[in-house]
Amino acid sequence: MDRLSWYIAMMSATGIAGAALIVFFTLDWYTWQAIVTAVVIGAIAGWPSAKLISQYIKRNDPLFNPPKRDGVLPDPSAPEV
């Protein structure tokens, strides 16, 4: 996974878990199992959604220009961001 999808994964997992928790509380399920279930749902669904969002952003961004690398290691003289 690339760096963008790591940041998006944190946000999407939190949003998905929060939405699941709101649904559980709306259905009058006020136990610790509801919180754990919402966290698990967020963790499982957060990674694939972040990957899809990251690919969508990079595919539709006209200014995105991925660097060409010859080897496995990145260029040490290249800027970090």
C-alpha positions as CSV (number, residue, x, y, z in Angstrom):
1,M,0.0,0.0,0.0
2,D,1.2,3.5,-0.7
3,R,1.5,6.3,1.7
4,L,-1.8,8.0,0.7
5,S,-3.8,4.9,1.4
6,W,-2.3,4.6,4.9
7,Y,-3.7,8.0,5.8
8,I,-7.1,7.3,4.1
9,A,-7.3,4.0,5.9
10,M,-7.2,5.7,9.3
11,M,-9.9,8.1,8.3
12,S,-12.2,5.5,6.6
13,A,-11.8,2.9,9.3
14,T,-12.8,5.5,11.9
15,G,-15.8,6.6,9.8
16,I,-17.0,3.1,9.1
17,A,-16.6,2.1,12.8
18,G,-18.5,5.2,13.9
19,A,-21.3,4.6,11.5
20,A,-21.6,1.0,12.6
21,L,-21.6,2.1,16.3
22,I,-24.4,4.7,15.5
23,V,-26.4,1.9,13.9
24,F,-25.9,-0.4,16.9
25,F,-26.9,2.3,19.4
26,T,-29.9,3.1,17.3
27,L,-31.0,-0.5,17.6
28,D,-30.6,-0.3,21.4
29,W,-27.5,-2.4,21.6
30,Y,-25.6,-0.7,24.4
31,T,-23.0,-3.3,25.4
32,W,-19.2,-3.5,25.1
33,Q,-19.7,-6.2,22.4
34,A,-21.3,-3.5,20.2
35,I,-18.2,-1.4,20.5
36,V,-15.9,-4.2,19.7
37,T,-18.0,-5.3,16.8
38,A,-18.0,-1.8,15.4
39,V,-14.2,-1.6,15.7
40,V,-13.7,-4.9,14.0
41,I,-16.1,-3.9,11.1
42,G,-14.2,-0.6,10.8
43,A,-10.8,-2.4,10.8
44,I,-11.8,-5.0,8.2
45,A,-13.7,-2.6,5.9
46,G,-11.2,0.3,6.3
47,W,-8.3,-1.2,4.4
48,P,-10.1,-2.1,1.1
49,S,-12.0,1.1,1.0
50,A,-8.7,3.1,1.5
51,K,-7.1,1.2,-1.3
52,L,-10.0,1.9,-3.6
53,I,-10.2,5.6,-2.7
54,S,-6.4,6.0,-3.2
55,Q,-6.5,4.4,-6.6
56,Y,-9.5,6.6,-7.6
57,I,-7.6,9.7,-6.5
58,K,-4.4,8.8,-8.3
59,R,-6.3,7.7,-11.5
60,N,-8.3,10.9,-11.8
61,D,-5.6,13.4,-10.7
62,P,-4.0,15.0,-13.8
63,L,-1.0,16.2,-11.8
64,F,-0.1,12.8,-10.4
65,N,3.1,11.6,-12.0
66,P,4.5,8.5,-10.4
67,P,8.3,8.4,-10.2
68,K,10.1,5.8,-12.3
69,R,12.5,3.6,-10.3
70,D,15.2,1.3,-11.6
71,G,15.8,-0.6,-8.4
72,V,14.0,-1.6,-5.2
73,L,15.4,1.3,-3.1
74,P,14.2,4.9,-3.6
75,D,16.6,7.6,-4.7
76,P,18.3,9.0,-1.5
77,S,18.7,12.4,-3.0
78,A,15.0,12.7,-3.8
79,P,12.7,14.9,-1.6
80,E,10.7,13.2,1.0
81,V,7.3,14.7,0.0
